[in-house]
Amino acid sequence: MTTDNAPGPAAPGFNDLNLSSEMLAVLQELGYSQPTPIQSKSIPLLLAGRDVVGQAQTGSGKTVAFSLPILEKIRIEGRQLQAMILCPTRELCTQVAREVRKLGRRLPGLQVMILSGGQPARSQLSALEKGVHIVVGTPGRVLDHLKRGSLNARRLRCIVLDEADRMLDMGFEEDMEQIFAALPKVRQTVFFSATYPQTIAAMSKARQTEPVRITVSKDAQAAAAPEVKQELYEVPAGRKWQALQSLLNREVVSSAIVFCNQKVTTAEIAQNLQDAGVSADALHGDLLQPERDRVLAKFRNQSIRVLVATDVAARGIDVADLDLVCNFDLPVKPETYVHRIGRTGRAGKKGHAVSLVNPNENHKIEAIEALIGRTIDRVKLANKEPSRPAAPAQASMVTLYISGGRKAKMRPGDILGALTGESGGLSGSTIGKIEIHDYFSYVAVDKKVAEQAINSLRLGSIKGRKFGVELVR
Ligand code: AMP
């Protein structure tokens, strides 16, 4: 394998990367003025058709890095599957597909399809019959379709494994092997992975041809992604809960994730936080899909400020910029630490990651510090307690459920119009994020006007029709 970690020419622009003028125009429209380090290194290789292993975190711009070359090579005429992007979770699929569609806006007729759980298999089948150019999917669902013959990969030219390390961690290896076996032998095979464990090295050896490994030096990555302030709060055994509470009281937090290693802890901590007046909810693997969707929608639209989650449940969730990541429990594997804190400090903001540690957890810290190549600042908290509940992280928004969605041709403007129009009477500044799902929609509104919003939606109409409206708790 070749390793490309040379510093490269001084800050190349997108113009230096051999991209088409349409694509350059799209990048400009999206406000992407300068390629990130992973983009300037991988795009030329991918355009040249090379197999690549890109080692990059979330937030590095990796999605654009692998999507641009795919889009440059898509042939729109003939609706045949030409590229496939595998992701570990449904949420990540949604996020990646969104980015691909955004970048592909100047390719009229481009069909990008998500194949993951949580979407009715029947509607997937009819869309597949019409033909798609790019599939973004989870290994399980993609394999199902390959097996039943509803997905035809004979013309596929490129496969990307996004977050390949996580897919292996999640036990998708067998599915991925079966998928590889169903693909044409001559193809481009691309892995993106935050870490480079032995398992990835082995899969690269088995499935790629003369791959180039791309790593981005810590300096380059730091320059691209602003530094995350990492701190360790040393707390006596049994005092983590108090430490968390005082942390959340001290920091002005509009979105934070608290990571726990066990489901029961997430539920317990979320309940404790709610009791203490902090707007929080738990996200763990035992939630049914609709409950999970509800919690995530509330978190995205800021009706919940603190999400208490396990790693598995938090995988791939699509929340752009977190103010704070707190490790209530240190993760078992040091790599997980890197994944967790990569969720803060994105989109040009300063990140903050705090780990609560008991005195007997030093070995875990040493392993993490060895992996990230630096020491983490220790902060003694014991003296600062007990804290006053000065300003508990209350949410200013609440979420309303509306019983109509995409299938009822609902669009965000319809809901906004009903709330701010003559009958609604609300000012636009009191309305938050609007999410349209297939059969229902969520809209965030300022708590202070929640009652007025519910009443006016119930009494009035949206698009001339009556819909059910409920406050989401
Ligand atoms: P990712 O690492 O793929 O999760 O991307 C992180 C975020 O950076 C996404 O919100 C992208 O839209 C954004 N992004 C990607 N490339 C660029 C760029 N060259 N300039 C500015 N923002 C970018």
Boltz pocket constraint, residues with backbone or C-beta under 6 A from the ligand:
constraints:
  - pocket:
      binder: B
      contacts: [[A, 31], [A, 32], [A, 33], [A, 34], [A, 35], [A, 36], [A, 39], [A, 57], [A, 58], [A, 59], [A, 60], [A, 61], [A, 62], [A, 63], [A, 64], [A, 346], [A, 347]]
      max_distance: 6.0
